[in-house]
Amino acid sequence: MIRKCLFPAAGYGTRFLPATKAMPKEVMPIVNKPLIEYGVEEAMAAGMNNIGIITGRGKRAIEDHFDTSYELEHQISGTSKESMLDGIRHIINNCCFSYTRQIEMKGLGHAILTGEALIGREPFGVVLADDLCEGEGDPVLAQMAKLYEKHRCSIVAIEEVPMEETNKYGVIAGNEIEEDVFMITNMVEKPDPKDAPSNLAIIGRYILTPDIFDIIRETPPGKGGEIQITDALMEQAKRNMVLAYKFKGRRFDCGSVEGFVEATNYFYEKYKA
């Protein structure tokens, strides 16, 4: 039902300097696979094979990764290493990739609006590759796609975080309408713990309806002078229903060094098994 998924990937990755001085954060590997490849696999598992990527200066390595390298293919053809490309070949052969650049860094809301030409007027997924998720049963985006089939509205993924960490996230308040599904009544971007409406934090998985583009256009800069998707979603919640879904699975915050190392250790154990 949902065919397209947007990947905002224009950020500078400053928390990983100097590694990200010349290399996009999104292609940093968790074991032997770039972060963004995990996200694309998750989108494919949800039926989203049209992949739109919001890039910026110095991000050509992302495009090159999702393309055929004829020299490399020739070098390893017929060797034991050839099978190591099976996964990325499957992605290249089954996905359509399109790219556009975010010229200025004006926040996640602006990045999503930049992708409007890649999406058009249809519902779409959004994956922030920084948040590496492993679903319990279905992948997280596939869980959300099933929920969309039922409710046909925008959905954000949430998880419980310690109250003292609410200033790192968008935080929601809402009424639980079924198990782990909340109708949003309030959303606040990075609130101080004393002002947070709950400890339910938004993570980097969204399903959005196309009217969000018009709402973002009307949204003034918010926290940090950026156009926040949280503010646009709050306005959408006033006009229509927006749901928050406490997903089944585990998230690794690979935007931080600690989370990146934790994910590497976790997936290395799976790799060895």
Rosetta blueprint (number, residue, H / E / L):
1 M L
2 I L
3 R L
4 K E
5 C E
6 L E
7 F E
8 P E
9 A L
10 A L
11 G L
12 Y L
13 G L
14 T H
15 R H
16 F H
17 L L
18 P L
19 A H
20 T H
21 K H
22 A L
23 M L
24 P L
25 K H
26 E H
27 V H
28 M L
29 P E
30 I E
31 V L
32 N L
33 K E
34 P E
35 L H
36 I H
37 E H
38 Y H
39 G H
40 V H
41 E H
42 E H
43 A H
44 M H
45 A H
46 A L
47 G L
48 M L
49 N L
50 N E
51 I E
52 G E
53 I E
54 I E
55 T E
56 G L
57 R L
58 G L
59 K L
60 R H
61 A H
62 I H
63 E H
64 D H
65 H H
66 F L
67 D L
68 T L
69 S L
70 Y H
71 E H
72 L H
73 E H
74 H H
75 Q H
76 I H
77 S L
78 G L
79 T L
80 S L
81 K L
82 E H
83 S H
84 M H
85 L H
86 D H
87 G H
88 I H
89 R H
90 H H
91 I H
92 I H
93 N H
94 N H
95 C L
96 C E
97 F E
98 S E
99 Y E
100 T E
101 R E
102 Q L
103 I L
104 E L
105 M L
106 K L
107 G L
108 L H
109 G H
110 H H
111 A H
112 I H
113 L H
114 T H
115 G L
116 E H
117 A H
118 L H
119 I H
120 G L
121 R L
122 E L
123 P L
124 F E
125 G E
126 V E
127 V E
128 L L
129 A L
130 D L
131 D E
132 L E
133 C E
134 E E
135 G E
136 E L
137 G L
138 D L
139 P L
140 V H
141 L H
142 A H
143 Q H
144 M H
145 A H
146 K H
147 L H
148 Y H
149 E H
150 K H
151 H H
152 R L
153 C L
154 S E
155 I E
156 V E
157 A E
158 I E
159 E E
160 E E
161 V L
162 P L
163 M H
164 E H
165 E H
166 T H
167 N H
168 K H
169 Y L
170 G E
171 V E
172 I E
173 A E
174 G E
175 N E
176 E E
177 I E
178 E E
179 E L
180 D L
181 V E
182 F E
183 M E
184 I E
185 T E
186 N E
187 M E
188 V E
189 E E
190 K L
191 P L
192 D L
193 P H
194 K H
195 D H
196 A L
197 P L
198 S L
199 N L
200 L E
201 A E
202 I E
203 I E
204 G E
205 R E
206 Y E
207 I E
208 L E
209 T L
210 P L
211 D L
212 I H
213 F H
214 D H
215 I H
216 I H
217 R H
218 E H
219 T L
220 P L
221 P L
222 G L
223 K H
224 G H
225 G H
226 E L
227 I L
228 Q L
229 I H
230 T H
231 D H
232 A H
233 L H
234 M H
235 E H
236 Q H
237 A H
238 K H
239 R H
240 N L
241 M L
242 V E
243 L E
244 A E
245 Y E
246 K E
247 F L
248 K L
249 G E
250 R E
251 R E
252 F E
253 D E
254 C L
255 G L
256 S L
257 V H
258 E H
259 G H
260 F H
261 V H
262 E H
263 A H
264 T H
265 N H
266 Y H
267 F H
268 Y H
269 E H
270 K H
271 Y H
272 K H
273 A L
